[in-house]
């Protein structure tokens, strides 16, 4: 396991190797992503964090139940 620290916002990111996949997890938010390489896992995590931080538009209906099997 390794830790990467971003200079700008000093966010802790933990990177682990799980089988053939690198898993990058932002410790502050709990958001995680994976990739076949460390750079790919970090790039995927950056994209996931962007989506996580994106505000929900006021006109978007979020009260409907999800059909996702994991929710």
NORUR-V389687 format. One record per helix or strand of 2 or more residues. SS is the DSSP state (hx for helix, st for strand). FROM is the first residue (numbers start at 1). LEN is the number of residues. If there is no record, write none. Layout:
SS:FROM:LEN, SS:FROM:LEN
//
This chain:
st:2:4, st:12:7, st:21:6, st:32:4, hx:38:16
//
